[in-house]
Amino acid sequence: MEVGKERIAIIGGGFAGMTAAYELGKRGYQTFLFERMPELGGLAGTFPIEGTRLERGYHHWFTSDTHIVAQMEELGLGDRVMWISSRTGWFYGGKIWNWVTPMDILSFTPLPLVDRFRLGLTALYLQKARNKLDDYEKITAATWLKKYAGRQAWNKAWGPLFRGKFGKEAENIPLVWLWYKTVLRIGSRKGLTKEVLGYPRGSFQVLIDALENAIRKQAGRIYLGTTVKRIVTENGTACGLQFAEDDPSQAAQRELADGNAYASFDRIICTAPSFATLKIVSELPSDYVAKMQAAKYMAAVLLILKMKQSMSPIYWMNVADRSIPFVATIEHTNFIEPKVYNNKRVMYVSNYLDASSPFFQMSREELFNAYLPHLRKINPDFSPDWVEEMWHFKEAAAQPIVPLNYSKQIPDHRTPLRHLYLANTTQIYPEDRGTNYSVRLGQMIARMVEDDMRSENGRNS
Ligand SMILES: Cc1cc2nc3c(=O)[nH]c(=O)nc-3n(C[C@H](O)[C@H](O)[C@H](O)COP(=O)(O)OP(=O)(O)OC[C@H]3O[C@@H](n4cnc5c(N)ncnc54)[C@H](O)[C@@H]3O)c2cc1C
């Protein structure tokens, strides 16, 4: 088939899907992007606030996030990338502890001095460790930390955080996850005293808009509010899509199916979470399905408060007190100047949990009332009067949790069904998921699809 004539469908309009569409469009292929939500952006999507936009879940970049920064530059947005120093803290024992410099760790008196040294040294050791993938994916972070940082450091510092982020899986998280987080997070520090994080002026929406415009300019078609209901296969080959029966989804059916039962495509890239993918394709063999199910997902609940005054001077505060039913407060306006938001203070109250947790089912008001006494533990003066507006967002596939030895269980991007590709956050490894890696994933899958089409066309010509 002539290059550019192939119709390539992409399921999911997050950073992986948008990037795949953009990269294939750049190479002259015809792309069709389907997103079930009314807007693009996926987990990094935004909402309107004070005349600008803000991510539904707090977002920033580390200095190692080079793929997405390069994409910003390529799309003419290089001057929007801001690098800003911020303060990280730790809430434990009714007190806020600074948590950036080695001195901060040495001042964390809830731990005996010797354990503070061990905590600092283990963090330093992890940061310097190289070529440890094989070793560190065989052992859990809990086992390793208890041994080297000490049981107290696990009980008072790491354990509560792991439980907050991973719930009942806290003891099962491979050390490789912590290793990469430490390398990337400490790598984002300027000297020993400051952490520098990146953010696009105007929010992540500026990049989402730029990608959307670029895809449309390439004559790529974008269908929003359009849920893919089924990936159609024939003789082991994925060949088309069916859409949900609701109105917006039917626009795709009407315009693309040409009166047939489904819309035909030459290749299909799916960037939806694995559990959502398994709902729309039934013919995958069981060993591949088992791989897709090896990584589980944590859900996230975000409560966002627009306030008259600031809660604390800290941007990112890990809550290590497990009597508090959330894992972190992220005061965005301690990172980005409040004047961007008409001098309001904006704070996320963040929770990672199981989708079956009662907190995941709560309404915005129920959540606020449940959190209120605990917010007062962080700042006793905090009062509901401070809050001028609040928002509440839930994400079911917020954070993949990978098992030990995951490198041998990652599902291939080329699925066993010909012409169907999987490119989702569970395949980002050993790094943790993040917009940078979804951009890298989108670029990689575009190259793979192009290579496959070229080699198949070469064979057929
Ligand atoms: C609370 C939180 C904080 C985060 N903080 C950061 C951060 O600070 N920095 C950072 O870089 N990253 C951060 N991330 C991670 C980052 O947002 C994600 O890794 C990235 O956006 C994932 O992009 P993706 O395209 O791979 O997946 P997604 O964004 O999940 O995109 C998949 C898309 O598929 C769509 N979809 C699913 N099923 C269907 C269907 N049947 N039909 C059509 N569409 C479908 C979904 O609606 C979704 O839009 C954070 C995430 C969360 C939840």
The ligand as an ORCA input file, in Angstrom:
! r2SCAN-3c Opt
* xyz 0 1
  C      -2.581     12.352     40.444
  C      -1.598     12.244     39.324
  C      -0.437     13.003     39.363
  C       0.486     12.922     38.330
  N       1.597     13.701     38.372
  C       2.441     13.715     37.324
  C       3.528     14.626     37.281
  O       3.752     15.390     38.215
  N       4.321     14.628     36.174
  C       4.105     13.783     35.128
  O       4.830     13.866     34.136
  N       3.101     12.880     35.159
  C       2.277     12.817     36.217
  N       1.239     11.942     36.252
  C       1.171     10.870     35.256
  C       0.726     11.321     33.887
  O      -0.446     12.107     33.956
  C       0.455     10.075     33.061
  O       1.531      9.183     33.160
  C       0.238     10.375     31.583
  O      -0.595     11.498     31.415
  C      -0.383      9.142     30.931
  O      -0.658      9.392     29.564
  P      -1.148      8.201     28.650
  O      -1.529      8.777     27.354
  O      -0.119      7.124     28.655
  O      -2.401      7.584     29.400
  P      -3.796      8.293     29.754
  O      -3.575      9.700     30.056
  O      -4.446      7.405     30.772
  O      -4.604      8.198     28.368
  C      -5.402      7.105     28.009
  C      -6.672      7.661     27.403
  O      -7.462      6.598     26.878
  C      -8.820      6.997     26.986
  N      -9.659      5.801     26.823
  C      -9.727      4.725     27.646
  N     -10.604      3.818     27.151
  C     -11.080      4.334     25.989
  C     -12.028      3.857     25.017
  N     -12.632      2.651     25.116
  N     -12.302      4.664     23.948
  C     -11.692      5.881     23.798
  N     -10.798      6.366     24.698
  C     -10.487      5.593     25.769
  C      -8.859      7.609     28.382
  O      -9.992      8.440     28.553
  C      -7.547      8.388     28.417
  O      -7.715      9.736     28.020
  C       0.275     12.009     37.260
  C      -0.883     11.237     37.226
  C      -1.815     11.347     38.239
  C      -3.057     10.516     38.179
*
